[in-house]
Amino acid sequence: MNLTLWILQGLAALVFLVFGASKLDPHQKFWIGMFSRIGLGQWFRYFTGSLEVVCAFLLLIPKTCVIAALLLACTMVGAVLTHSLVLREPSVASFGPIALLLLMLVVAGWRLTERQTHSGN
């Protein structure tokens, strides 16, 4: 199970790295348009992209993977709420963020349980 979880963490890290980096691209019209529709300004696109890139790397480090997974889960909660409440997009637009949210919760939960088991608690 541990190997499977590391593979899933690696794939999730790759997804967050790609999407986060694309949000940081100043010529990426899709993200510029989407964050304009959200109404918080482009600083929020840079913040979100930076958070995703940093957490993608932290997700691969055993000592930081739990906090990275929890931060990314919070980011995906925000994405789901934004797609449904702010952008008023069809629920299918939230499928990706919901899947990543669930994966990050599984990673955080499993790694926390693993830590408690190894620490003798």
N, C-alpha and C positions, 0 to 999 in steps of 0.2 A: 504493500500500500504506500509506503514511503516513496518508492521510486515513481509510482504513478502520480503521486501528489507533486513531486519535484518536476515531472514532465508537464503537468498542468500549470504549475507555477511558471515554468519557462515559457510555455505558449502564451499564457496571460501576460507575462512581462513583454513578450514580443508585440502582442496586440496593443498594449498600453504605450509602448515605445513608439510604435508606428503612428498611432492616433495622436499621441501627445506631441510628437515631432511635427506632424502635419499641422497642428494648431499653432505651432510656433513659426511656420512658414508665412512670411508677410505677403506672399503672392497667392495663397490658398483661398480662392474666392468663396468656396463652399463654406469654410469655417467663418470667414469674415462676414458673410451674409447671415449665417445662423446666429452668430453672437450679436450682430446688429439687431436681429429680430428679438433676441432675448432682452435687449435694452439696458444691459449693464456696462456696455462699452467694451472696447477691444482689450483693455487691460485684463478683463476677466478671461478672455481667450488665452492670453499669455500666461496668466496665473494657472488656469486649468491645464494647459499644455505642459507647463513646467512641472506641476505637481504629478502629472501622469508619467512624465519622463523620469523624474527622480524616483518615484515609487516603483517604476518598472525595474530599475536597478536594485533598489532596496528589497524588492520581492525575491531576489535571487540570493540574498545574504541571510543565512540562518538566524542571526541575532536580530535582524530588522524586518524579517518577512511578516511577522504578525502586525506590527504597526503599519507597514506598507499596505497590507491587505485591508486593514480597517480604514485607512485613509482612502484607498481606492473604492472600498464599499460605500463610504460616505459620498464620494464623487459620483458613483453610479446612482445612488439614491437621488442626488441632485439632478442627474441627467434624466432619470425617469420622470421626476416631478416636472422638470422643465419641458420635456417633450409633451406631457399630457396636459399640464395646467397653463403653461405660458405660451407655448407654440401651438397648442391644441391640435397636435398631429394624431393620426390614427394610432391605436394602441400597438400596432405592429412595429411602429418606429421605436418602441421601448423594448423590443425583444432582446436586442444585443445588450443594452445596459442592464436589463434584468438578469440575463444569463451571466454576465460578468459580476454583477452584484452577488448572486448566489454562489458563484465560484469563489469569490473573495471571502465570503462568510464561511464557506467550508474550509478554505485554507487557514483562515485565522482561528477558527474553532479547533481544527485538527492539530495545528501547531501549538496552540495554547494547551490543549490536553496532553500533547506529547511532552511539552516542557514540564508540566505538573507531574507527570509520571516519572520523568527522569530526575526531578528535584526531590522526590520522595514525599510529596504532599498527597 
